[in-house]
Amino acid sequence: MRAATFHGPGDIRIEERPRPEIESATDAIVRVTHTAVCGSDLWFYRGQSDREKGSAVGHEPMGIVERVGEDVRSVAPGDRVFAPFTISCGYCEFCRRGLHTSCVNGDSWSGENGGAQGEYVRARHADGTLVRVPDRFADDEDALESILPLTDVMGTGHHAAKSAGVEAGDTCVVVGDGAVGLCGVLAARRIGASRIVAMGHHDERLDVAEAFGATDIIAERGEAAVEAAREVTNGGAEHVMECVGALGAMETAIDVCRPGGTVGYVGVPHGVDEEGLALDPMFRKNLTLRGGVAPVRAYAEELLVDVLQGTLDPSPVFTKTVDLDGVPEGYRAMDEREAIKVLVRLD
């Protein structure tokens, strides 16, 4: 099969790789029809995180089930499915608690599982990982493009809102205007927040935030941005969503959080270990810090219901579409801020 592989910073190639095969009775083989390039992929693309050269990339698969192991019960060949960015068994202690990203039997989509930016993947623990799309929507392209963000960014934005404790009628601040931050705005609106302050630096992305339900837009930088956020929230918000993962974004989130409030963080931390995050501001303000890697499998069914009934549509985060050969261009476009998120269509 053909798949995207990493060969060093800025070097993504489409190469021939072994096609995954059924190895266990709980496996399924999925022919990928849709996938995406994620903002987290840019960390290794830019050389800011380690990754093995020659490894297959991608973690947001949607496609058609081709074969299943004899113990698989929830899906069958021919079913349209999507899957979260991590594989989970569905039955261990942590999966039962809704913390699928801590699954003791978990796995990634890379390695022998194929890499989701490729033609085929093996879904280990298919019953615990794959989510079936109802037949009436299985070939509805508009619906599929709205469902695809549930593999990662929409579920992650939802986790940010839940971790921050956002409820109906609340005021919240979303730090970051990438796909996750925009989905965080959408999640806050879905929950019923009455005031949603979106903080970012790119006008076209903040336009999407406004369309997604942001009531206030802050495009200033540095201390000016913090002051603006405090002003529109009358001294700070009780619920702040950090959706970037950089030290500066976390510091901003803490600065705009009201004393006694909660910061929900879902950005993969970068720069925090090297420079350190000061605990004193959180201590003095009695802030709660909650979040981490989003267990998007736990949210998949409830978000899918809203997408299919037309009340949730995160597809505008896709601002560029490529085929498999265009994946390297997709990385470049996201790296250079020419696209919010890139949709990869293999069919």
C-alpha positions as CSV (number, residue, x, y, z in Angstrom):
1,M,0.0,0.0,0.0
2,R,1.0,3.7,-0.2
3,A,1.4,5.8,2.9
4,A,2.9,9.0,4.2
5,T,6.2,8.6,6.0
6,F,8.4,10.9,8.0
7,H,12.1,11.3,7.0
8,G,13.2,14.3,9.0
9,P,12.1,17.9,9.6
10,G,10.1,19.2,6.7
11,D,10.4,15.8,4.8
12,I,7.2,13.9,4.4
13,R,7.1,11.3,1.6
14,I,4.6,9.0,0.0
15,E,6.1,5.5,-0.1
16,E,5.2,1.9,-0.6
17,R,4.8,0.0,2.7
18,P,3.5,-3.4,3.7
19,R,-0.2,-3.6,4.0
20,P,-1.5,-4.4,7.5
21,E,-3.0,-7.8,8.0
22,I,-5.3,-9.4,10.6
23,E,-3.0,-10.7,13.4
24,S,-5.5,-11.2,16.2
25,A,-9.2,-12.3,16.4
26,T,-10.0,-8.8,17.7
27,D,-8.4,-6.9,14.7
28,A,-10.1,-5.2,11.8
29,I,-8.6,-3.9,8.5
30,V,-9.9,-0.6,7.4
31,R,-9.5,0.9,3.9
32,V,-8.9,4.6,4.6
33,T,-11.1,7.0,2.6
34,H,-10.6,10.2,4.7
35,T,-8.0,11.4,7.1
36,A,-6.3,14.6,8.1
37,V,-3.1,16.4,9.0
38,C,-3.1,17.5,12.6
39,G,-1.5,20.4,14.3
40,S,0.2,18.0,16.6
41,D,1.9,16.4,13.5
42,L,3.7,19.7,13.1
43,W,5.8,19.1,16.2
44,F,7.8,16.4,14.6
45,Y,7.6,18.0,11.1
46,R,9.3,21.1,12.6
47,G,11.9,19.0,14.5
48,Q,10.5,20.0,17.8
49,S,9.7,16.5,18.9
50,D,11.4,13.1,18.2
51,R,10.1,10.6,15.7
52,E,11.7,7.7,14.1
53,K,12.7,8.3,10.5
54,G,10.8,6.2,8.0
55,S,7.8,5.8,10.3
56,A,4.3,6.0,9.0
57,V,2.3,9.1,10.1
58,G,-1.3,10.1,10.7
59,H,-3.8,9.3,13.5
60,E,-7.2,10.4,12.3
61,P,-8.7,7.5,10.2
62,M,-12.1,7.1,8.6
63,G,-12.9,4.4,6.1
64,I,-14.5,1.2,5.1
65,V,-14.0,-2.1,7.0
66,E,-12.6,-4.7,4.7
67,R,-11.9,-7.7,7.0
68,V,-12.5,-8.5,10.7
69,G,-11.1,-11.1,13.1
70,E,-13.4,-13.8,14.3
71,D,-14.1,-12.2,17.7
72,V,-15.1,-8.7,16.3
73,R,-18.8,-8.1,16.9
74,S,-19.5,-4.3,16.6
75,V,-18.5,-3.8,12.9
76,A,-18.5,-5.9,9.7
77,P,-17.0,-5.7,6.3
78,G,-18.6,-2.9,4.3
79,D,-19.3,-0.7,7.3
80,R,-18.2,2.9,7.3
81,V,-16.3,3.7,10.5
82,F,-14.1,6.3,12.1
83,A,-11.7,6.0,14.9
84,P,-10.0,8.2,17.6
85,F,-6.3,9.1,17.4
86,T,-5.5,6.2,19.8
87,I,-6.4,2.6,19.8
88,S,-8.2,1.4,23.0
89,C,-9.6,-2.0,24.1
90,G,-12.9,-0.7,25.6
91,Y,-12.9,-3.1,28.6
92,C,-9.9,-2.3,30.9
93,E,-10.2,-0.2,34.1
94,F,-9.4,3.1,32.3
95,C,-11.6,2.5,29.3
96,R,-14.5,1.7,31.6
97,R,-13.8,5.0,33.3
98,G,-13.9,6.9,30.0
99,L,-10.1,7.4,30.0
100,H,-9.4,5.6,26.8
101,T,-6.1,7.3,26.3
102,S,-4.7,5.5,29.3
103,C,-5.9,2.1,28.1
104,V,-3.6,-0.6,29.4
105,N,-3.9,-2.4,26.0
106,G,-3.7,0.7,23.9
107,D,-1.7,1.4,20.8
108,S,-1.0,4.0,18.1
109,W,-1.8,3.9,14.4
110,S,1.8,4.0,13.4
111,G,4.2,1.0,13.0
112,E,2.7,-2.2,11.7
113,N,-0.8,-0.7,12.1
114,G,-0.2,1.3,9.0
115,G,-0.3,5.0,9.8
116,A,-3.6,6.7,9.2
117,Q,-2.3,8.9,6.4
118,G,-2.1,5.8,4.2
119,E,-4.4,3.5,2.3
120,Y,-5.0,0.9,5.1
121,V,-4.8,0.6,8.8
122,R,-5.2,-2.3,11.2
123,A,-7.5,-1.5,14.1
124,R,-6.4,-3.6,17.0
125,H,-9.2,-4.0,19.5
126,A,-11.7,-3.1,16.8
127,D,-14.7,-3.3,19.1
128,G,-13.2,-0.9,21.6
129,T,-11.9,1.6,19.0
130,L,-14.0,1.8,15.8
131,V,-17.2,3.9,15.7
132,R,-19.7,2.9,13.1
133,V,-21.4,5.5,10.9
134,P,-25.1,4.8,10.3
135,D,-25.8,3.4,6.8
136,R,-27.9,6.4,5.8
137,F,-24.9,8.7,6.2
138,A,-22.2,6.3,5.0
139,D,-21.9,7.9,1.6
140,D,-23.0,11.4,2.5
141,E,-19.8,13.4,1.8
142,D,-21.0,16.5,3.8
143,A,-21.8,14.4,6.8
144,L,-18.5,12.5,6.6
145,E,-16.5,15.7,6.5
146,S,-18.4,16.9,9.6
147,I,-17.8,13.6,11.4
148,L,-14.0,13.4,10.6
149,P,-13.0,16.0,13.3
150,L,-14.5,13.6,15.9
151,T,-11.4,11.5,15.4
152,D,-9.4,14.2,17.2
153,V,-9.9,18.0,17.2
154,M,-13.6,18.1,18.0
155,G,-13.3,15.6,20.8
156,T,-10.2,17.4,22.1
157,G,-12.0,20.8,22.1
158,H,-14.9,19.2,23.9
159,H,-12.4,17.7,26.5
160,A,-11.0,21.2,27.0
161,A,-14.5,22.6,27.7
162,K,-15.4,19.7,30.1
163,S,-12.0,20.0,31.9
164,A,-12.5,23.7,32.4
165,G,-15.9,23.0,33.9
166,V,-17.9,25.0,31.3
167,E,-21.7,24.7,31.8
168,A,-24.7,26.4,30.4
169,G,-24.7,30.2,31.1
170,D,-21.0,30.4,31.9
171,T,-18.4,32.8,30.6
172,C,-15.2,31.1,29.3
173,V,-12.0,32.0,27.5
174,V,-10.5,29.9,24.7
175,V,-6.7,30.4,24.3
176,G,-5.6,29.4,20.8
177,D,-7.1,29.8,17.3
178,G,-5.9,26.5,15.8
179,A,-8.4,23.7,14.9
180,V,-8.6,22.5,18.6
181,G,-9.2,26.0,19.9
182,L,-11.9,26.6,17.3
183,C,-13.5,23.3,18.2
184,G,-13.2,24.4,21.8
185,V,-15.4,27.4,20.9
186,L,-17.8,25.1,19.2
187,A,-17.9,22.8,22.3
188,A,-18.5,25.7,24.6
189,R,-21.4,26.9,22.5
190,R,-22.8,23.4,22.3
191,I,-22.7,23.2,26.1
192,G,-24.5,26.5,26.3
193,A,-21.9,29.0,27.5
194,S,-23.4,32.5,27.3
195,R,-20.1,34.3,26.7
196,I,-17.2,32.8,24.8
197,V,-14.0,34.8,24.4
198,A,-11.6,33.6,21.7
199,M,-8.0,34.6,21.9
200,G,-5.7,34.3,18.8
201,H,-3.5,36.0,16.3
202,H,-4.9,35.2,12.9
203,D,-7.9,37.2,11.5
204,E,-9.2,34.4,9.2
205,R,-9.2,31.9,12.1
206,L,-10.9,34.3,14.5
207,D,-13.6,34.8,11.8
208,V,-14.2,31.1,12.1
209,A,-14.3,31.4,15.9
210,E,-16.9,34.0,15.6
211,A,-19.0,31.9,13.2
212,F,-18.6,29.0,15.7
213,G,-20.1,31.1,18.5
214,A,-17.4,33.3,20.0
215,T,-19.0,36.4,21.5
216,D,-15.8,38.3,21.9
217,I,-12.6,38.2,19.9
218,I,-9.1,39.2,21.2
219,A,-6.4,39.5,18.6
220,E,-3.8,41.4,20.7
221,R,-0.6,39.9,21.8
222,G,1.2,39.5,25.1
223,E,0.1,41.6,28.1
224,A,-2.3,43.6,25.9
225,A,-4.2,40.4,25.2
226,V,-4.3,39.5,28.9
227,E,-5.6,43.0,29.7
228,A,-8.2,42.8,27.0
229,A,-9.5,39.4,28.2
230,R,-9.6,40.6,31.8
231,E,-11.6,43.7,30.7
232,V,-14.3,41.8,28.8
233,T,-14.7,39.3,31.6
234,N,-14.7,41.8,34.4
235,G,-11.4,40.6,35.9
236,G,-11.0,37.1,34.4
237,A,-13.1,34.1,33.5
238,E,-13.8,31.2,35.8
239,H,-13.4,28.7,32.9
240,V,-10.4,28.9,30.6
241,M,-9.5,26.5,27.9
242,E,-5.8,26.2,26.9
243,C,-5.7,24.7,23.4
244,V,-2.1,25.4,22.1
245,G,0.4,23.5,24.2
246,A,3.1,26.2,24.4
247,L,4.4,27.6,27.6
248,G,3.2,31.1,26.7
249,A,-0.3,29.9,26.0
250,M,-0.5,28.2,29.4
251,E,0.8,31.3,31.1
252,T,-1.8,33.4,29.3
253,A,-4.5,30.9,30.4
254,I,-3.5,31.3,34.0
255,D,-3.3,35.0,33.7
256,V,-6.8,35.4,32.4
257,C,-8.4,32.9,34.8
258,R,-10.4,34.4,37.7
259,P,-9.3,33.5,41.2
260,G,-10.9,30.2,42.2
261,G,-11.4,29.3,38.5
262,T,-10.3,26.3,36.4
263,V,-7.9,26.0,33.5
264,G,-8.7,23.1,31.2
265,Y,-5.7,22.2,29.1
266,V,-5.5,19.9,26.1
267,G,-2.5,21.3,24.1
268,V,0.4,18.8,24.0
269,P,2.9,20.6,26.3
270,H,6.0,21.9,24.6
271,G,8.6,24.2,26.2
272,V,7.2,23.6,29.7
273,D,9.8,21.0,30.7
274,E,12.7,23.1,29.5
275,E,11.6,26.5,31.0
276,G,9.2,25.4,33.7
277,L,5.7,26.5,34.5
278,A,5.5,28.8,37.6
279,L,3.1,27.4,40.2
280,D,3.0,30.6,42.3
281,P,0.3,32.3,40.2
282,M,-2.0,29.3,40.4
283,F,-1.3,28.9,44.1
284,R,-2.0,32.6,44.9
285,K,-5.3,32.5,42.8
286,N,-6.4,29.1,44.0
287,L,-6.7,27.9,40.5
288,T,-7.6,24.3,39.4
289,L,-5.6,22.8,36.5
290,R,-7.4,19.9,34.8
291,G,-7.1,18.1,31.5
292,G,-4.5,16.3,29.4
293,V,-4.6,14.1,26.4
294,A,-8.2,13.9,25.3
295,P,-10.0,10.6,25.5
296,V,-12.0,11.3,22.4
297,R,-13.4,7.8,22.2
298,A,-15.4,8.6,25.3
299,Y,-17.2,11.5,23.6
300,A,-17.6,10.0,20.1
301,E,-21.1,8.7,20.3
302,E,-22.7,11.8,21.9
303,L,-20.9,14.2,19.5
304,L,-21.8,11.9,16.5
305,V,-25.5,12.2,17.4
306,D,-25.3,16.0,17.2
307,V,-23.4,16.0,14.0
308,L,-25.9,13.6,12.3
309,Q,-28.9,15.7,13.5
310,G,-27.3,18.8,12.1
311,T,-26.7,20.7,15.4
312,L,-22.9,20.4,15.3
313,D,-20.7,21.0,12.3
314,P,-16.9,21.3,12.9
315,S,-16.1,20.8,9.2
316,P,-15.2,24.5,8.6
317,V,-11.8,23.8,10.3
318,F,-10.9,22.1,7.1
319,T,-9.6,24.9,4.8
320,K,-7.6,22.8,2.4
321,T,-8.2,19.4,0.8
322,V,-5.6,17.1,-0.8
323,D,-5.3,13.6,-2.0
324,L,-2.7,11.1,-0.7
325,D,0.0,12.5,-3.0
326,G,-0.8,15.9,-1.6
327,V,-0.1,15.1,2.0
328,P,3.5,16.6,1.9
329,E,1.9,19.8,0.6
330,G,-0.7,19.7,3.3
331,Y,2.0,19.6,6.0
332,R,3.7,22.6,4.3
333,A,0.5,24.6,4.1
334,M,-0.3,24.0,7.8
335,D,3.3,24.7,8.8
336,E,3.2,28.1,7.0
337,R,-0.3,28.9,8.4
338,E,-1.9,28.7,5.0
339,A,-4.5,26.2,6.2
340,I,-6.2,25.7,9.6
341,K,-6.5,22.0,9.1
342,V,-6.0,19.8,6.0
343,L,-8.5,17.2,4.9
344,V,-7.0,14.2,3.0
345,R,-9.4,12.4,0.7
346,L,-8.2,9.1,-0.6
347,D,-11.3,7.9,-2.5
